[in-house]
Amino acid sequence: MTIAVVHKDSPEGRAAIVAAARESVGRSEELLVLHVLDDVNIGDTVSIGNTVSIGNTEDDRAALRGEIQSALDAGGFSETKWDLRTTEHDGDPVTALVNLVHGAGVDLLIVGTRRMSPIGKFLLERPLQRLLLEVEAPILVVKEPLPAE
């Protein structure tokens, strides 16, 4: 069985990675990190979040792996084994992600989301709403952590 998490360089994305590691360790299951790249030419880079540029070169993938490992280290799961699967999209990253989930045989998908107002909860984020409707596997939605007071 496989636990998968959608990677996003954001507080909610890092919270999702830690939650996925916790589930993976607790269930003794494989952890799979999923990342959708923009449709770029080999060697081009695209902005992921505010800090890391990820393209299709080995250096770019190593940077992505380092970012994921940093999130695991910060969450206390530095020894957790995980694998990375990437795919490109051609204008519709949600469809690319759904295809990646289905192709990986995921048993539980974990995604991060921002904290929302009551109206925001009602409307949901469109990409998250599409994932909830299109992915067959159960989905655990993790909120970003509250700021320290």
N, C-alpha and C positions, 0 to 999 in steps of 0.2 A: 504494500500500500504506500501511497505517496502523498505527502503534504506539500503543497505548492504555495508560494507567496509571490505577489506581484511586486517587483522592485520599482521604487520611485525615490529619488533623492529629495526627501522632505521629512519633517518630523513624523508625519503619519506613516510614511513609507518605512522609516526606521522602526517605528513601533510595530508595524506589521511583520517585519523580519524577526524581531525579538519574539513576538507572539508565535510565529511559525516555528521558530527554533524550540520554544517551550513545548508546543504541541508535538513536534517531531521527537524530542527527547522523551516526553511523557508517554508517548505511544510506541516508542522504538521503531519509528518509521523513517523512510528516506525524506530528506528535505530538498526540495527543488525550487530554485529561485528563477522566476520568469522575467524577462526584460524584452521590451519591444523597441527596436531601433527604428529610426526614420529611414525611409528609402533613400539611401545615399550611395554614391560611387565609392569603390574601395579607396581608402585613404582619406576620404572626407570625414569631417566630424560634425556632430550636432550637439546642441546644448541640452544637457540633462540636468534639470534643476538649475541651481545657480552656480554650481562649483565644478562640475566635471564634464568634459566633452568626450563623448563616446562615438566612435565610428566603427569601421569594420577591420581595423588592423589588430594585430596581437597586442600591441602596446595599449590600445584603447580597451580591449577586453581585460587586460591585466589591471588597468585603472578601475574598471567596473568591479572586478573581483576584489580589489583592495577596498573599495568603498563598502561593499557588502560585508566583507570580513570586519571592517571597522565597526559597523553597526552591530554585528554579533559580539565583538569584543566588548563594546560599551554596554551591551545588555547582559553580560556575564555568560555568554555562550561561545566563548572562543574556541572550544574544542569540538564543537558541533560540526559534523561532516555535512557537506552540502554540494550540490551540483548546480551549474548555471546553464540555462537554455535561453537562447536569444532567437529572435526572428525579426524580419523587417516588415514594415507596412508601406502601403502605397497610397496613403491618404485616409485609411480607416484603421487606427491602431487597436480599436476594440475588437474588430473582426480578427485581426492578426493574433491578438491575445486569446480570444476564444478558440481559434484553431490550434494555438500552442497548448492550451489546457486540454483540449480533446485529444490531441496527438500524444500527450504525455501520460494519459491514463490517470489523471489526478483524482484522488479520493476526497480531498478537502482543499479548497482554495481560500487563502487568506489575503485580504486587501485592506489597505489603510484608507481612512477618510478624515477630513477635517471635522472639527466640531461644528455643528450647524444650529442655526436658529430654528424655532418651530416651523416656520415657512420653508426653510431649507431642508428640513427633515421630510416635510411633505413632498417637496419637489424632487429631492435627491439630486445628486450630480448625474448628468446624463450618461457618462461612461459607466458609472457604477450601476445605474439602473439597467443599462443594457447587459452588463455582466450578470446581474441577478436574474435577468430573463433568459439569457442565451446559454449560460453554462449549466450543464446537467448536474455537476457535483455540488455538494453543500458548500456554502460560502460563509466564512467568518469575517465580519467587518470590524476592524479595529480602529478606534478613535485615536487621534494624536494625544499624547499625554498633556495633562494640565500643566500650565507654567508653575514653577516652584514659587511659593509665597514667602 
